[in-house]
Amino acid sequence: MRRLCALTLLLAVACAPLAAAPLHVDKVAPGVYVHIGQHKDVDDGYNGDIANIGFIVGDDAVAVIDTGGSYATGMALKEALRTVTQLPIRYVINTHGHPDHVFGNAAFVRADGAGQAPQLIGHARLPRALALRRDGYLRNLKKQLGDGAEKSDLIAPTLTVQDRLTLDLGHRTLELTAWPDAHTDTDVTVFDSATGTLWTGDLLFIDRTPAVDGNVNGWLAATRQLKQLPAAMVVPGHGPVTRDKNLALDRQAAYLSTLVRDVREGIRRGDDMTATMTTAAASERGRWQLFDAVNRRNVNLLYPRLEWE
Amino acid sequence: MLAASACPIAATAQAVADPWPALQTSLFPGKKLEPAPFIHVTAPTRAASGDQVPFAFAIDHPMTANNYIKSVTLLVDANPVPLAAVFHFAPESGKAEISTRIRFDTDSPVHVVAESSDGKLYVTAVTVKASGGCGGSVSGDDPAVMAAAGKMKMALGAPLRVGAINKARLLIRHPMYTGLQRNLTTNGFRPAYFIQKVAVSYNGKPVMVADTSIGISENPTLEFGFVPDGPGALTAVLEDNTGATYRQSIDVGG
């Protein structure tokens, strides 16, 4: 009998799915755990671990907020979660559809242990956005991560947010808000009323240069609205957790409005896109990380759009 | 984070053979292509977005009545449709010179092949790194996109100078659907819909004609030169692959 037990134990260890080293998470408030992603560019040393991801623990269940840029990152987040609690993961929330936030969904599609598989939750437009970008995102990920992309997949939400949604974790509710076209057209924020913690997803970048995709004017409008929300603490999509939400939002608004103004000015002067890439928002350069790469991409996206204003 | 470059084509093999020898054989059979340092190319080594990659060439070559560059072929080797455009020039162009934006499905060499009026072929190549952007995510509002297709803005960069090379810029509103982008409702592909010809003339004489394909970015832009013999009308006529035509004319220097 003892031998059998030893054998079972051995097998269990050998067969344990991906004994990934748990991600480092910080407890930023009671029951609120965040892993801070690294500021690496997607074209330079990308490792699938650049976004802030984490989880919130209630009395009955856990909600994961964003899953990272690969299956491996998602698994490592799950390992970290399991060092904190054995409660079931009831919800996996995607704050938007960008690959650095969603590819880890694949690590959460099945229930670990007893209970049901988690519900995947995202913006009402997220299923369509993921379907449209699926092939390109997968191909890019393989190019960026090679074998590290293994098992990563874009898994669409099973429950979507049109406007607002309240989730119950047991004596703890999360308020989800779906936003109009801003950083992307699939932005969702999460507010934990127990601690006053607001997860903005990529509606807020701190330190890392904000990356434009959706609608810059919509993003500026969302930035203004976010300033009105009460929040004791904010977890941004990239960069450190802050208690000074409005300072961070103001900095982001300064970058975005400077960028738009300078691209318009470049077009008006007759500067071409390449020239505008080096001049637009140059005054903001010292304030942001990865500025050169991200700002060029932003101009590349905005210039052709603003030409037709 | 991560800029949006959706590549609607299914993932293809990573390492493929160099497509250039076969392209050269099929497009320029039996011809010798002479390396040409006088073809100057401006392109990023690493593009910020594969959807809209700024690309320009300028060819230092006489443009006289009996010795000029008559056409320039632009090939993005690794694209599903490598032939992005063929530009046709005349002595009235002043210089075989174009600035535009093109699509890259993946990292690729670009070959610029110029043919002179005596039939000689010249070539130069550059390589551009671009993260999968072979056509954008096409999430735009279809009816609005279709209604705007064919709209143009054309302007000179500076007041007209008679007898000298003047630069004109033509902006075209058009989705340039590749035929390789997914249509989510049918689960098939959105049909190709693109500008296939841009013909610009000055006072009735052609100065730049481009046979364009899906390798040209959405909302195409073309900057080109022309030498006016006096004040007159610069006219652009577009033709798309459904046969629809669009025309715009501006009076300059009058």
Contacts between the chains, C-beta under 8 A, distances in Angstrom:
chain1	res1	chain2	res2	distance
A	42	B	1	7.2
A	42	B	2	5.4
A	42	B	3	7.9
A	42	B	131	7.6
A	43	B	46	6.8
A	43	B	131	6.6
A	50	B	1	6.6
A	51	B	1	6.5
A	98	B	1	5.6
A	98	B	2	4.7
A	99	B	2	5.4
A	100	B	1	5.2
A	100	B	2	5.5
A	101	B	1	7.8
A	128	B	139	7.7
A	128	B	184	6.2
A	129	B	137	7.8
A	129	B	139	7.2
A	131	B	182	7.3
A	131	B	184	5.5
A	132	B	6	5.7
A	132	B	8	7.8
A	132	B	137	4.9
A	132	B	138	7.0
A	132	B	139	6.0
A	132	B	182	6.6
A	132	B	184	6.6
A	133	B	4	7.0
A	133	B	6	4.1
A	133	B	137	5.7
A	135	B	6	7.5
A	135	B	7	5.8
A	135	B	8	6.0
A	135	B	9	6.3
A	135	B	10	5.6
A	135	B	11	6.4
A	135	B	182	7.7
A	136	B	5	6.1
A	136	B	6	4.3
A	136	B	7	3.2
A	136	B	8	6.9
A	136	B	132	4.8
A	136	B	133	7.6
A	136	B	134	7.9
A	136	B	137	8.0
A	137	B	6	7.4
A	138	B	11	6.3
A	139	B	7	6.0
A	139	B	11	4.5
A	139	B	132	5.5
A	140	B	5	7.6
A	140	B	7	7.7
A	140	B	131	5.7
A	140	B	132	5.4
A	142	B	11	7.1
A	142	B	14	7.7
A	143	B	14	7.8
A	143	B	131	7.4
A	143	B	132	7.7
A	184	B	4	7.8
A	185	B	139	7.2
A	202	B	1	6.0
A	205	B	1	7.9
A	208	B	1	7.5
A	211	B	1	4.8
A	211	B	2	6.7
A	211	B	3	6.0
A	212	B	3	7.5
A	213	B	2	7.7
A	213	B	3	6.1
A	213	B	4	4.7
A	237	B	1	6.9
A	238	B	1	6.2
A	270	B	157	5.7
A	270	B	169	7.9
A	272	B	54	6.7
A	272	B	99	6.7
A	272	B	223	7.6
A	273	B	52	7.5
A	273	B	54	5.1
A	273	B	101	7.3
A	274	B	42	7.4
A	274	B	44	7.3
A	274	B	54	4.8
A	277	B	48	7.2
A	293	B	48	7.7
A	296	B	48	4.4
A	297	B	3	4.6
A	297	B	48	4.2
A	297	B	49	6.1
A	298	B	3	7.8
A	299	B	48	7.4
A	300	B	3	7.8
A	300	B	47	7.7
A	300	B	48	3.9
A	300	B	49	4.4
A	300	B	52	5.8
A	301	B	3	6.3
A	301	B	4	7.6
A	301	B	49	6.3
A	301	B	52	7.7
A	303	B	52	7.9
A	304	B	52	5.2
A	304	B	101	7.2
A	304	B	217	7.3
A	304	B	218	7.5
A	304	B	219	5.8
A	304	B	221	7.8
A	307	B	171	6.0
A	307	B	219	7.3
A	307	B	221	7.5
A	308	B	171	7.4
A	308	B	173	6.4
A	308	B	219	6.7
